[in-house]
């Protein structure tokens, strides 16, 4: 599959449909430079949404879950704390990460 960007979201891999709206909300932030969704892997459970994993040198890593599948999501930003605050305030993740 060819790599391309649709707005700030890189499209090398498919994106779980249930995560599209959340990714669009994150991409709309001025402080976000890009979003790179990773490969989709099957997982048990049926929860849907994002969870914070850790900060990276270029931003932060989230895990998106939807109906038995999980997808890594890398958010490229120079202000990861502000992105995390937005994610919590908008209800995309629960509570502040440690």
Backbone as CSV, one residue per row, in Angstrom:
resi,resn,N_x,N_y,N_z,CA_x,CA_y,CA_z,C_x,C_y,C_z
1,UNK,0.842,-1.173,0.000,0.000,0.000,0.000,0.887,1.235,0.000
2,UNK,0.598,2.175,-0.822,1.378,3.393,-0.913,1.169,4.241,0.330
3,UNK,2.222,4.946,0.723,2.134,5.839,1.872,1.616,7.190,1.396
4,UNK,0.636,7.746,2.098,0.181,9.083,1.781,-0.466,9.694,3.002
5,UNK,-0.669,10.979,2.959,-1.278,11.686,4.077,-2.617,12.253,3.653
6,UNK,-3.563,12.108,4.548,-4.859,12.762,4.398,-4.914,13.718,5.569
7,UNK,-4.788,15.001,5.318,-4.592,16.023,6.333,-3.312,15.674,7.088
8,UNK,-3.356,15.564,8.403,-2.156,15.265,9.180,-1.992,13.775,9.448
9,UNK,-2.922,12.968,8.960,-2.909,11.539,9.258,-2.243,10.764,8.124
10,UNK,-1.113,10.118,8.439,-0.405,9.319,7.448,-1.177,8.034,7.207
11,UNK,-1.316,7.620,5.973,-2.122,6.445,5.624,-1.273,5.339,5.011
12,UNK,-0.350,4.806,5.809,0.423,3.649,5.347,-0.349,2.372,5.654
13,UNK,-1.056,2.368,6.771,-1.868,1.232,7.181,-3.324,1.671,7.220
14,UNK,-4.224,0.715,7.196,-5.629,1.038,7.378,-5.821,1.590,8.781
15,UNK,-6.929,2.277,8.997,-7.262,2.805,10.308,-8.574,2.165,10.740
16,UNK,-8.625,1.725,11.993,-9.863,1.167,12.519,-10.965,2.220,12.406
17,UNK,-12.073,1.832,11.828,-13.159,2.773,11.548,-13.640,3.494,12.799
18,UNK,-13.710,2.797,13.920,-14.197,3.405,15.160,-13.250,4.479,15.697
19,UNK,-12.016,4.527,15.198,-11.038,5.508,15.670,-10.974,6.750,14.797
20,UNK,-11.605,6.719,13.634,-11.506,7.822,12.668,-11.874,9.181,13.268
21,UNK,-13.015,9.254,13.979,-13.455,10.541,14.532,-12.464,11.077,15.558
22,UNK,-11.975,10.205,16.422,-11.001,10.626,17.426,-9.706,11.106,16.791
23,UNK,-9.247,10.400,15.764,-8.031,10.829,15.069,-8.231,12.184,14.398
24,UNK,-9.407,12.416,13.847,-9.702,13.708,13.217,-9.690,14.829,14.255
25,UNK,-10.205,14.563,15.453,-10.184,15.567,16.517,-8.755,15.901,16.926
26,UNK,-7.931,14.873,17.046,-6.527,15.085,17.420,-5.798,15.843,16.306
27,UNK,-6.033,15.451,15.062,-5.366,16.090,13.921,-5.754,17.557,13.785
28,UNK,-6.934,17.936,14.262,-7.387,19.325,14.149,-6.625,20.269,15.078
29,UNK,-5.907,19.736,16.044,-5.149,20.584,16.960,-3.966,21.224,16.245
30,UNK,-3.776,22.509,16.460,-2.642,23.217,15.857,-1.306,22.690,16.364
31,UNK,-1.288,22.191,17.588,-0.032,21.720,18.182,0.364,20.321,17.712
32,UNK,-0.496,19.669,16.945,-0.179,18.340,16.406,0.370,18.507,14.990
33,UNK,1.565,17.957,14.767,2.204,18.046,13.452,1.823,16.871,12.554
34,UNK,1.506,15.728,13.149,1.144,14.569,12.352,0.696,13.416,13.223
35,UNK,0.021,12.461,12.583,-0.430,11.247,13.252,-0.055,10.066,12.368
36,UNK,0.566,9.069,12.987,0.987,7.895,12.239,0.331,6.658,12.861
37,UNK,-0.741,6.149,12.255,-1.346,4.904,12.734,-0.470,3.718,12.340
38,UNK,-0.356,2.758,13.248,0.444,1.565,12.989,-0.422,0.416,12.492
39,UNK,0.159,-0.769,12.520,-0.553,-1.960,12.068,-1.678,-2.314,13.036
40,UNK,-2.709,-2.962,12.512,-3.838,-3.419,13.315,-3.571,-4.853,13.730
41,UNK,-3.757,-5.134,15.023,-3.528,-6.482,15.540,-4.788,-6.964,16.257
42,UNK,-5.118,-8.234,16.125,-6.286,-8.761,16.841,-6.003,-8.833,18.340
43,UNK,-6.994,-8.460,19.135,-6.894,-8.513,20.595,-8.218,-8.968,21.157
44,UNK,-8.187,-9.543,22.327,-9.435,-9.946,22.960,-10.100,-8.727,23.592
45,UNK,-11.390,-8.804,23.777,-12.130,-7.697,24.383,-12.827,-6.881,23.329
46,UNK,-13.799,-6.131,23.771,-14.578,-5.356,22.820,-14.595,-3.876,23.125
47,UNK,-13.674,-3.402,23.974,-13.672,-1.980,24.315,-13.256,-1.147,23.107
48,UNK,-13.718,0.092,23.100,-13.412,1.010,22.005,-12.857,2.303,22.589
49,UNK,-11.846,2.854,21.951,-11.291,4.132,22.370,-9.783,4.105,22.412
50,UNK,-9.227,5.144,23.004,-7.781,5.317,23.065,-7.283,5.155,24.489
51,UNK,-6.043,4.728,24.616,-5.368,4.753,25.907,-3.944,5.258,25.677
52,UNK,-3.461,6.040,26.634,-2.112,6.589,26.571,-1.122,5.480,26.908
53,UNK,-0.023,5.392,26.163,1.026,4.417,26.440,2.260,5.094,27.044
54,UNK,2.891,5.977,26.279,4.076,6.661,26.781,4.444,7.823,25.851
55,UNK,5.310,8.689,26.367,5.859,9.779,25.554,6.990,9.213,24.698
56,UNK,7.163,9.787,23.516,8.249,9.402,22.622,9.107,10.636,22.380
57,UNK,10.281,10.490,21.778,11.099,11.676,21.477,10.383,12.675,20.557
58,UNK,9.422,12.180,19.749,8.737,13.078,18.819,7.294,13.379,19.229
59,UNK,6.849,12.895,20.393,5.477,13.171,20.805,4.971,12.161,21.807
60,UNK,4.000,11.338,21.382,3.460,10.333,22.283,2.862,9.170,21.509
61,UNK,2.666,8.059,22.241,2.101,6.854,21.648,0.790,6.538,22.349
62,UNK,-0.233,6.268,21.554,-1.535,5.839,22.043,-1.818,4.450,21.502
63,UNK,-2.724,3.747,22.153,-3.275,2.507,21.604,-4.752,2.757,21.372
64,UNK,-5.203,2.502,20.150,-6.618,2.601,19.830,-7.213,1.209,19.770
65,UNK,-8.365,1.026,20.395,-9.018,-0.284,20.410,-10.418,-0.178,19.826
66,UNK,-10.805,-1.251,19.150,-12.142,-1.301,18.572,-12.523,-2.734,18.281
67,UNK,-13.559,-3.229,18.932,-14.151,-4.527,18.620,-13.188,-5.656,18.375
68,UNK,-12.278,-5.935,19.301,-11.378,-7.066,19.154,-10.119,-6.781,18.370
69,UNK,-9.823,-5.515,18.133,-8.600,-5.145,17.422,-7.936,-3.977,18.148
70,UNK,-6.625,-3.874,17.991,-5.866,-2.781,18.589,-4.913,-2.213,17.543
71,UNK,-4.672,-0.899,17.650,-3.807,-0.227,16.687,-2.949,0.800,17.420
72,UNK,-1.641,0.761,17.162,-0.749,1.784,17.698,-1.008,3.081,16.948
73,UNK,-0.955,4.197,17.675,-1.126,5.507,17.061,-0.041,6.422,17.626
74,UNK,0.819,6.913,16.760,1.873,7.832,17.172,1.450,9.256,16.822
75,UNK,1.505,10.139,17.813,1.131,11.542,17.620,2.423,12.351,17.645
76,UNK,2.674,13.072,16.566,3.881,13.877,16.444,3.549,15.293,16.911
77,UNK,4.223,15.723,17.972,3.979,17.051,18.531,5.176,17.476,19.363
78,UNK,5.372,18.782,19.472,6.423,19.300,20.346,5.862,19.624,21.719
79,UNK,4.543,19.443,21.896,3.906,19.740,23.169,3.000,18.569,23.588
80,UNK,3.590,17.424,23.951,2.773,16.258,24.289,1.871,16.479,25.496
81,UNK,2.307,17.292,26.461,1.478,17.533,27.647,0.169,18.223,27.281
82,UNK,0.217,19.167,26.355,-1.011,19.849,25.928,-1.929,18.891,25.166
83,UNK,-1.359,17.994,24.386,-2.171,17.006,23.667,-2.841,16.074,24.673
84,UNK,-2.093,15.639,25.681,-2.670,14.775,26.711,-3.804,15.490,27.433
85,UNK,-3.613,16.761,27.763,-4.677,17.536,28.416,-5.924,17.572,27.541
86,UNK,-5.740,17.774,26.239,-6.880,17.772,25.322,-7.573,16.410,25.304
87,UNK,-6.784,15.336,25.252,-7.356,13.990,25.199,-8.207,13.700,26.439
88,UNK,-7.726,14.124,27.598,-8.478,13.919,28.837,-9.726,14.789,28.850
89,UNK,-9.571,16.086,28.514,-10.697,17.025,28.546,-11.797,16.645,27.562
90,UNK,-11.415,16.085,26.433,-12.397,15.717,25.411,-12.977,14.313,25.628
91,UNK,-12.444,13.597,26.628,-12.929,12.256,26.927,-12.378,11.171,26.017
92,UNK,-11.338,11.476,25.256,-10.749,10.464,24.373,-9.890,9.468,25.164
93,UNK,-9.324,9.902,26.285,-8.665,8.988,27.214,-9.183,9.290,28.604
94,UNK,-9.064,8.312,29.496,-9.535,8.489,30.864,-8.394,8.952,31.763
95,UNK,-8.663,9.974,32.553,-7.726,10.424,33.589,-6.354,10.760,33.087
96,UNK,-5.626,11.549,33.833,-4.257,11.890,33.429,-3.328,10.690,33.582
97,UNK,-2.465,10.465,32.598,-1.515,9.351,32.698,-0.456,9.641,33.738
98,UNK,0.126,8.609,34.283,1.179,8.795,35.285,2.508,9.078,34.617
